[in-house]
Amino acid sequence: MSRENVISNYETVFIIAADTGDDNIKETADKFIGLIEANGTIIEKDEWGRKKLAYPIDFKEEGYYMLVKFSSAPAFIAELERVFNITDSILRSFTLKIK
């Protein structure tokens, strides 16, 4: 079996800038949920909501946290991280492979 056909489980946490407005937060969250659904299977999603950041990121004090557990091919993770990095309203993201 080639590496491209192996499906692994992952979880990703991303923080959306809370000062961008509720509509933009929902739109950004839906964008990433849709991207993950198009390239894998969502196991669980958990909206942690607005929280004060431990330290300011880009002069922002508050973020909207999302946790998504999903399964996909390993090749998708690089694309997911690329899209996180080019989306202005994403303050931080972290994706972890679950054993």
N, CA, C and O atoms as CSV, one atom per row, in Angstrom:
chain,resi,resn,atom,element,x,y,z
A,1,MET,N,N,0.855,-1.184,0.000
A,1,MET,CA,C,0.000,0.000,0.000
A,1,MET,C,C,0.895,1.239,0.000
A,1,MET,O,O,1.810,1.351,0.816
A,2,SER,N,N,0.631,2.149,-0.903
A,2,SER,CA,C,1.452,3.359,-0.972
A,2,SER,C,C,1.067,4.344,0.119
A,2,SER,O,O,-0.028,4.281,0.678
A,3,ARG,N,N,1.975,5.244,0.408
A,3,ARG,CA,C,1.773,6.220,1.482
A,3,ARG,C,C,0.587,7.146,1.191
A,3,ARG,O,O,-0.071,7.605,2.124
A,4,GLU,N,N,0.304,7.427,-0.079
A,4,GLU,CA,C,-0.797,8.331,-0.432
A,4,GLU,C,C,-2.159,7.739,-0.084
A,4,GLU,O,O,-3.120,8.475,0.136
A,5,ASN,N,N,-2.244,6.395,-0.034
A,5,ASN,CA,C,-3.523,5.744,0.219
A,5,ASN,C,C,-3.787,5.507,1.703
A,5,ASN,O,O,-4.883,5.086,2.075
A,6,VAL,N,N,-2.806,5.768,2.548
A,6,VAL,CA,C,-2.965,5.557,3.985
A,6,VAL,C,C,-3.796,6.701,4.568
A,6,VAL,O,O,-3.508,7.876,4.339
A,7,ILE,N,N,-4.816,6.339,5.313
A,7,ILE,CA,C,-5.654,7.343,5.970
A,7,ILE,C,C,-5.256,7.387,7.441
A,7,ILE,O,O,-5.198,6.352,8.106
A,8,SER,N,N,-4.985,8.580,7.942
A,8,SER,CA,C,-4.602,8.760,9.342
A,8,SER,C,C,-5.591,9.690,10.020
A,8,SER,O,O,-6.332,10.420,9.361
A,9,ASN,N,N,-5.593,9.655,11.341
A,9,ASN,CA,C,-6.445,10.551,12.124
A,9,ASN,C,C,-5.627,11.754,12.583
A,9,ASN,O,O,-4.459,11.628,12.951
A,10,TYR,N,N,-6.257,12.909,12.555
A,10,TYR,CA,C,-5.616,14.170,12.927
A,10,TYR,C,C,-6.570,14.990,13.772
A,10,TYR,O,O,-7.782,14.771,13.773
A,11,GLU,N,N,-5.997,15.934,14.487
A,11,GLU,CA,C,-6.817,16.985,15.085
A,11,GLU,C,C,-6.116,18.307,14.826
A,11,GLU,O,O,-4.891,18.410,14.889
A,12,THR,N,N,-6.917,19.301,14.537
A,12,THR,CA,C,-6.380,20.623,14.289
A,12,THR,C,C,-7.118,21.630,15.160
A,12,THR,O,O,-8.331,21.543,15.350
A,13,VAL,N,N,-6.371,22.572,15.677
A,13,VAL,CA,C,-6.934,23.695,16.429
A,13,VAL,C,C,-6.541,24.946,15.668
A,13,VAL,O,O,-5.377,25.131,15.313
A,14,PHE,N,N,-7.510,25.794,15.423
A,14,PHE,CA,C,-7.171,27.070,14.801
A,14,PHE,C,C,-7.886,28.194,15.526
A,14,PHE,O,O,-8.979,28.024,16.067
A,15,ILE,N,N,-7.229,29.354,15.519
A,15,ILE,CA,C,-7.743,30.533,16.221
A,15,ILE,C,C,-8.046,31.605,15.187
A,15,ILE,O,O,-7.171,32.020,14.427
A,16,ILE,N,N,-9.284,32.042,15.170
A,16,ILE,CA,C,-9.728,33.098,14.256
A,16,ILE,C,C,-9.731,34.410,15.037
A,16,ILE,O,O,-10.160,34.443,16.190
A,17,ALA,N,N,-9.260,35.479,14.423
A,17,ALA,CA,C,-9.263,36.790,15.076
A,17,ALA,C,C,-10.697,37.160,15.438
A,17,ALA,O,O,-11.562,37.230,14.566
A,18,ALA,N,N,-10.946,37.396,16.713
A,18,ALA,CA,C,-12.306,37.659,17.201
A,18,ALA,C,C,-12.810,39.043,16.808
A,18,ALA,O,O,-14.019,39.278,16.795
A,19,ASP,N,N,-11.909,39.954,16.490
A,19,ASP,CA,C,-12.333,41.318,16.158
A,19,ASP,C,C,-12.775,41.470,14.703
A,19,ASP,O,O,-13.056,42.584,14.262
A,20,THR,N,N,-12.842,40.379,13.960
A,20,THR,CA,C,-13.257,40.465,12.558
A,20,THR,C,C,-14.774,40.398,12.389
A,20,THR,O,O,-15.278,40.537,11.274
A,21,GLY,N,N,-15.506,40.184,13.486
A,21,GLY,CA,C,-16.966,40.161,13.423
A,21,GLY,C,C,-17.501,38.743,13.352
A,21,GLY,O,O,-16.847,37.839,12.832
A,22,ASP,N,N,-18.702,38.564,13.885
A,22,ASP,CA,C,-19.309,37.238,13.954
A,22,ASP,C,C,-19.522,36.606,12.588
A,22,ASP,O,O,-19.327,35.402,12.426
A,23,ASP,N,N,-19.923,37.412,11.597
A,23,ASP,CA,C,-20.151,36.869,10.250
A,23,ASP,C,C,-18.850,36.331,9.656
A,23,ASP,O,O,-18.837,35.256,9.057
A,24,ASN,N,N,-17.758,37.077,9.820
A,24,ASN,CA,C,-16.475,36.635,9.273
A,24,ASN,C,C,-15.953,35.408,10.021
A,24,ASN,O,O,-15.345,34.527,9.414
A,25,ILE,N,N,-16.184,35.344,11.322
A,25,ILE,CA,C,-15.762,34.169,12.093
A,25,ILE,C,C,-16.480,32.932,11.571
A,25,ILE,O,O,-15.851,31.902,11.325
A,26,LYS,N,N,-17.797,33.033,11.401
A,26,LYS,CA,C,-18.574,31.897,10.897
A,26,LYS,C,C,-18.143,31.528,9.487
A,26,LYS,O,O,-18.001,30.346,9.172
A,27,GLU,N,N,-17.932,32.524,8.636
A,27,GLU,CA,C,-17.510,32.282,7.254
A,27,GLU,C,C,-16.144,31.585,7.212
A,27,GLU,O,O,-15.950,30.648,6.438
A,28,THR,N,N,-15.203,32.039,8.039
A,28,THR,CA,C,-13.870,31.437,8.073
A,28,THR,C,C,-13.933,30.016,8.610
A,28,THR,O,O,-13.303,29.118,8.050
A,29,ALA,N,N,-14.684,29.795,9.687
A,29,ALA,CA,C,-14.824,28.447,10.244
A,29,ALA,C,C,-15.455,27.510,9.219
A,29,ALA,O,O,-14.991,26.383,9.040
A,30,ASP,N,N,-16.513,27.968,8.544
A,30,ASP,CA,C,-17.181,27.150,7.525
A,30,ASP,C,C,-16.240,26.829,6.366
A,30,ASP,O,O,-16.293,25.734,5.806
A,31,LYS,N,N,-15.382,27.781,6.007
A,31,LYS,CA,C,-14.412,27.571,4.925
A,31,LYS,C,C,-13.493,26.397,5.263
A,31,LYS,O,O,-13.261,25.527,4.424
A,32,PHE,N,N,-12.974,26.373,6.489
A,32,PHE,CA,C,-12.050,25.304,6.870
A,32,PHE,C,C,-12.761,23.978,7.117
A,32,PHE,O,O,-12.209,22.919,6.819
A,33,ILE,N,N,-13.970,24.022,7.656
A,33,ILE,CA,C,-14.755,22.795,7.825
A,33,ILE,C,C,-15.030,22.189,6.450
A,33,ILE,O,O,-14.904,20.978,6.270
A,34,GLY,N,N,-15.404,23.021,5.486
A,34,GLY,CA,C,-15.666,22.555,4.124
A,34,GLY,C,C,-14.426,21.985,3.462
A,34,GLY,O,O,-14.502,20.969,2.771
A,35,LEU,N,N,-13.279,22.633,3.665
A,35,LEU,CA,C,-12.017,22.154,3.090
A,35,LEU,C,C,-11.663,20.783,3.667
A,35,LEU,O,O,-11.235,19.891,2.934
A,36,ILE,N,N,-11.839,20.616,4.959
A,36,ILE,CA,C,-11.542,19.331,5.590
A,36,ILE,C,C,-12.523,18.260,5.106
A,36,ILE,O,O,-12.115,17.135,4.818
A,37,GLU,N,N,-13.814,18.601,5.014
A,37,GLU,CA,C,-14.819,17.637,4.537
A,37,GLU,C,C,-14.563,17.218,3.100
A,37,GLU,O,O,-14.826,16.072,2.734
A,38,ALA,N,N,-14.051,18.136,2.276
A,38,ALA,CA,C,-13.783,17.827,0.876
A,38,ALA,C,C,-12.580,16.901,0.714
A,38,ALA,O,O,-12.445,16.229,-0.309
A,39,ASN,N,N,-11.705,16.865,1.722
A,39,ASN,CA,C,-10.474,16.083,1.613
A,39,ASN,C,C,-10.351,14.988,2.661
A,39,ASN,O,O,-9.319,14.322,2.735
A,40,GLY,N,N,-11.367,14.792,3.458
A,40,GLY,CA,C,-11.316,13.779,4.502
A,40,GLY,C,C,-12.676,13.604,5.143
A,40,GLY,O,O,-13.698,13.997,4.580
A,41,THR,N,N,-12.682,13.017,6.312
A,41,THR,CA,C,-13.910,12.762,7.046
A,41,THR,C,C,-13.800,13.379,8.434
A,41,THR,O,O,-12.873,13.071,9.184
A,42,ILE,N,N,-14.739,14.245,8.773
A,42,ILE,CA,C,-14.738,14.865,10.097
A,42,ILE,C,C,-15.279,13.866,11.116
A,42,ILE,O,O,-16.352,13.290,10.935
A,43,ILE,N,N,-14.518,13.675,12.183
A,43,ILE,CA,C,-14.918,12.784,13.267
A,43,ILE,C,C,-15.666,13.577,14.337
A,43,ILE,O,O,-16.683,13.132,14.869
A,44,GLU,N,N,-15.140,14.753,14.636
A,44,GLU,CA,C,-15.738,15.596,15.679
A,44,GLU,C,C,-15.294,17.034,15.462
A,44,GLU,O,O,-14.159,17.285,15.057
A,45,LYS,N,N,-16.182,17.968,15.730
A,45,LYS,CA,C,-15.781,19.377,15.737
A,45,LYS,C,C,-16.325,20.012,17.000
A,45,LYS,O,O,-17.432,19.715,17.450
A,46,ASP,N,N,-15.519,20.887,17.554
A,46,ASP,CA,C,-15.862,21.496,18.829
A,46,ASP,C,C,-15.500,22.978,18.761
A,46,ASP,O,O,-14.333,23.340,18.613
A,47,GLU,N,N,-16.511,23.817,18.871
A,47,GLU,CA,C,-16.274,25.260,18.892
A,47,GLU,C,C,-16.057,25.674,20.336
A,47,GLU,O,O,-16.982,25.627,21.148
A,48,TRP,N,N,-14.845,26.077,20.653
A,48,TRP,CA,C,-14.539,26.526,22.006
A,48,TRP,C,C,-14.990,27.967,22.214
A,48,TRP,O,O,-15.154,28.407,23.352
A,49,GLY,N,N,-15.188,28.699,21.131
A,49,GLY,CA,C,-15.697,30.055,21.219
A,49,GLY,C,C,-14.624,31.099,21.497
A,49,GLY,O,O,-13.426,30.850,21.356
A,50,ARG,N,N,-15.097,32.280,21.900
A,50,ARG,CA,C,-14.192,33.406,22.179
A,50,ARG,C,C,-13.461,33.190,23.493
A,50,ARG,O,O,-14.055,32.848,24.516
A,51,LYS,N,N,-12.155,33.402,23.431
A,51,LYS,CA,C,-11.324,33.286,24.630
A,51,LYS,C,C,-10.225,34.343,24.571
A,51,LYS,O,O,-9.775,34.744,23.497
A,52,LYS,N,N,-9.813,34.777,25.743
A,52,LYS,CA,C,-8.696,35.705,25.833
A,52,LYS,C,C,-7.419,34.940,25.520
A,52,LYS,O,O,-7.202,33.847,26.042
A,53,LEU,N,N,-6.583,35.507,24.679
A,53,LEU,CA,C,-5.319,34.880,24.323
A,53,LEU,C,C,-4.337,34.967,25.491
A,53,LEU,O,O,-4.393,35.914,26.274
A,54,ALA,N,N,-3.456,34.008,25.612
A,54,ALA,CA,C,-2.452,34.010,26.680
A,54,ALA,C,C,-1.503,35.189,26.523
A,54,ALA,O,O,-0.989,35.718,27.509
A,55,TYR,N,N,-1.276,35.592,25.294
A,55,TYR,CA,C,-0.449,36.759,24.980
A,55,TYR,C,C,-0.963,37.343,23.675
A,55,TYR,O,O,-1.539,36.611,22.871
A,56,PRO,N,N,-0.776,38.634,23.434
A,56,PRO,CA,C,-1.280,39.243,22.201
A,56,PRO,C,C,-0.614,38.640,20.959
A,56,PRO,O,O,0.592,38.395,20.940
A,57,ILE,N,N,-1.413,38.412,19.943
A,57,ILE,CA,C,-0.924,37.961,18.644
A,57,ILE,C,C,-1.354,39.029,17.645
A,57,ILE,O,O,-2.545,39.304,17.501
A,58,ASP,N,N,-0.395,39.628,16.958
A,58,ASP,CA,C,-0.692,40.724,16.019
A,58,ASP,C,C,-1.537,41.808,16.687
A,58,ASP,O,O,-2.466,42.339,16.079
A,59,PHE,N,N,-1.216,42.125,17.913
A,59,PHE,CA,C,-1.885,43.157,18.710
A,59,PHE,C,C,-3.342,42.816,19.032
A,59,PHE,O,O,-4.113,43.700,19.407
A,60,LYS,N,N,-3.722,41.556,18.890
A,60,LYS,CA,C,-5.082,41.124,19.200
A,60,LYS,C,C,-5.069,40.393,20.542
A,60,LYS,O,O,-4.165,39.606,20.823
A,61,GLU,N,N,-6.081,40.662,21.366
A,61,GLU,CA,C,-6.149,40.113,22.718
A,61,GLU,C,C,-7.097,38.920,22.829
A,61,GLU,O,O,-7.043,38.179,23.810
A,62,GLU,N,N,-7.969,38.728,21.827
A,62,GLU,CA,C,-9.006,37.710,21.907
A,62,GLU,C,C,-9.089,36.939,20.594
A,62,GLU,O,O,-8.880,37.499,19.518
A,63,GLY,N,N,-9.398,35.642,20.696
A,63,GLY,CA,C,-9.542,34.813,19.510
A,63,GLY,C,C,-10.725,33.877,19.646
A,63,GLY,O,O,-11.230,33.645,20.744
A,64,TYR,N,N,-11.158,33.346,18.518
A,64,TYR,CA,C,-12.254,32.373,18.474
A,64,TYR,C,C,-11.629,31.021,18.145
A,64,TYR,O,O,-11.080,30.829,17.060
A,65,TYR,N,N,-11.715,30.086,19.089
A,65,TYR,CA,C,-11.034,28.803,18.973
A,65,TYR,C,C,-11.941,27.730,18.381
A,65,TYR,O,O,-13.126,27.653,18.706
A,66,MET,N,N,-11.361,26.895,17.498
A,66,MET,CA,C,-12.062,25.749,16.909
A,66,MET,C,C,-11.157,24.530,16.984
A,66,MET,O,O,-9.957,24.623,16.727
A,67,LEU,N,N,-11.734,23.390,17.335
A,67,LEU,CA,C,-11.031,22.104,17.321
A,67,LEU,C,C,-11.776,21.191,16.353
A,67,LEU,O,O,-12.996,21.053,16.433
A,68,VAL,N,N,-11.030,20.567,15.435
A,68,VAL,CA,C,-11.640,19.631,14.497
A,68,VAL,C,C,-10.800,18.359,14.498
A,68,VAL,O,O,-9.589,18.405,14.283
A,69,LYS,N,N,-11.455,17.221,14.742
A,69,LYS,CA,C,-10.812,15.914,14.624
A,69,LYS,C,C,-11.299,15.303,13.323
A,69,LYS,O,O,-12.497,15.297,13.041
A,70,PHE,N,N,-10.357,14.784,12.524
A,70,PHE,CA,C,-10.724,14.271,11.211
A,70,PHE,C,C,-9.753,13.187,10.766
A,70,PHE,O,O,-8.692,13.005,11.362
A,71,SER,N,N,-10.127,12.472,9.714
A,71,SER,CA,C,-9.233,11.503,9.092
A,71,SER,C,C,-9.049,11.912,7.637
A,71,SER,O,O,-9.991,12.343,6.972
A,72,SER,N,N,-7.808,11.767,7.153
A,72,SER,CA,C,-7.506,12.103,5.760
A,72,SER,C,C,-6.169,11.508,5.377
A,72,SER,O,O,-5.472,10.923,6.206
A,73,ALA,N,N,-5.821,11.662,4.120
A,73,ALA,CA,C,-4.512,11.251,3.626
A,73,ALA,C,C,-3.468,12.258,4.117
A,73,ALA,O,O,-3.773,13.444,4.243
A,74,PRO,N,N,-2.260,11.810,4.390
A,74,PRO,CA,C,-1.208,12.712,4.891
A,74,PRO,C,C,-0.901,13.891,3.953
A,74,PRO,O,O,-0.511,14.960,4.422
A,75,ALA,N,N,-1.069,13.712,2.664
A,75,ALA,CA,C,-0.765,14.777,1.706
A,75,ALA,C,C,-1.650,16.008,1.910
A,75,ALA,O,O,-1.232,17.120,1.587
A,76,PHE,N,N,-2.847,15.834,2.432
A,76,PHE,CA,C,-3.766,16.949,2.634
A,76,PHE,C,C,-3.278,17.911,3.708
A,76,PHE,O,O,-3.589,19.100,3.640
A,77,ILE,N,N,-2.527,17.438,4.695
A,77,ILE,CA,C,-2.119,18.266,5.824
A,77,ILE,C,C,-1.290,19.464,5.372
A,77,ILE,O,O,-1.461,20.567,5.891
A,78,ALA,N,N,-0.399,19.256,4.416
A,78,ALA,CA,C,0.416,20.368,3.898
A,78,ALA,C,C,-0.470,21.431,3.247
A,78,ALA,O,O,-0.226,22.627,3.407
A,79,GLU,N,N,-1.488,21.001,2.522
A,79,GLU,CA,C,-2.405,21.953,1.889
A,79,GLU,C,C,-3.227,22.693,2.935
A,79,GLU,O,O,-3.436,23.899,2.813
A,80,LEU,N,N,-3.694,21.991,3.957
A,80,LEU,CA,C,-4.455,22.625,5.026
A,80,LEU,C,C,-3.611,23.699,5.711
A,80,LEU,O,O,-4.080,24.818,5.923
A,81,GLU,N,N,-2.384,23.366,6.053
A,81,GLU,CA,C,-1.485,24.337,6.695
A,81,GLU,C,C,-1.204,25.528,5.778
A,81,GLU,O,O,-1.115,26.663,6.245
A,82,ARG,N,N,-1.065,25.273,4.481
A,82,ARG,CA,C,-0.829,26.360,3.518
A,82,ARG,C,C,-1.996,27.334,3.522
A,82,ARG,O,O,-1.796,28.548,3.528
A,83,VAL,N,N,-3.214,26.806,3.518
A,83,VAL,CA,C,-4.404,27.665,3.499
A,83,VAL,C,C,-4.547,28.416,4.825
A,83,VAL,O,O,-4.933,29.584,4.836
A,84,PHE,N,N,-4.236,27.748,5.943
A,84,PHE,CA,C,-4.225,28.459,7.233
A,84,PHE,C,C,-3.273,29.659,7.160
A,84,PHE,O,O,-3.621,30.762,7.581
A,85,ASN,N,N,-2.089,29.435,6.629
A,85,ASN,CA,C,-1.058,30.477,6.600
A,85,ASN,C,C,-1.393,31.660,5.698
A,85,ASN,O,O,-0.919,32.768,5.949
A,86,ILE,N,N,-2.191,31.458,4.664
A,86,ILE,CA,C,-2.508,32.572,3.757
A,86,ILE,C,C,-3.840,33.244,4.086
A,86,ILE,O,O,-4.234,34.195,3.410
A,87,THR,N,N,-4.536,32.764,5.113
A,87,THR,CA,C,-5.809,33.359,5.514
A,87,THR,C,C,-5.541,34.404,6.599
A,87,THR,O,O,-5.089,34.075,7.696
A,88,ASP,N,N,-5.825,35.650,6.280
A,88,ASP,CA,C,-5.499,36.766,7.180
A,88,ASP,C,C,-6.160,36.669,8.548
A,88,ASP,O,O,-5.565,37.078,9.545
A,89,SER,N,N,-7.372,36.140,8.616
A,89,SER,CA,C,-8.083,36.127,9.896
A,89,SER,C,C,-7.662,34.972,10.811
A,89,SER,O,O,-8.136,34.894,11.944
A,90,ILE,N,N,-6.791,34.082,10.352
A,90,ILE,CA,C,-6.284,32.996,11.206
A,90,ILE,C,C,-5.060,33.508,11.961
A,90,ILE,O,O,-4.054,33.885,11.360
A,91,LEU,N,N,-5.165,33.513,13.299
A,91,LEU,CA,C,-4.048,33.974,14.122
A,91,LEU,C,C,-3.023,32.854,14.333
A,91,LEU,O,O,-1.820,33.088,14.224
A,92,ARG,N,N,-3.485,31.664,14.628
A,92,ARG,CA,C,-2.614,30.513,14.852
A,92,ARG,C,C,-3.358,29.245,14.453
A,92,ARG,O,O,-4.587,29.191,14.473
A,93,SER,N,N,-2.582,28.226,14.089
A,93,SER,CA,C,-3.158,26.907,13.824
A,93,SER,C,C,-2.145,25.849,14.201
A,93,SER,O,O,-0.938,26.091,14.195
A,94,PHE,N,N,-2.648,24.679,14.528
A,94,PHE,CA,C,-1.784,23.570,14.906
A,94,PHE,C,C,-2.493,22.275,14.534
A,94,PHE,O,O,-3.631,22.048,14.943
A,95,THR,N,N,-1.820,21.423,13.754
A,95,THR,CA,C,-2.389,20.145,13.361
A,95,THR,C,C,-1.503,19.029,13.878
A,95,THR,O,O,-0.280,19.078,13.751
A,96,LEU,N,N,-2.131,18.031,14.459
A,96,LEU,CA,C,-1.422,16.947,15.124
A,96,LEU,C,C,-1.965,15.611,14.641
A,96,LEU,O,O,-3.177,15.431,14.526
A,97,LYS,N,N,-1.068,14.680,14.360
A,97,LYS,CA,C,-1.483,13.318,13.986
A,97,LYS,C,C,-1.778,12.547,15.267
A,97,LYS,O,O,-0.986,12.563,16.209
A,98,ILE,N,N,-2.916,11.877,15.292
A,98,ILE,CA,C,-3.325,11.106,16.467
A,98,ILE,C,C,-3.022,9.634,16.188
A,98,ILE,O,O,-3.381,9.109,15.134
A,99,LYS,N,N,-2.376,8.990,17.113
A,99,LYS,CA,C,-2.071,7.542,16.957
A,99,LYS,C,C,-3.269,6.720,17.327
A,99,LYS,O,O,-3.219,5.491,17.264
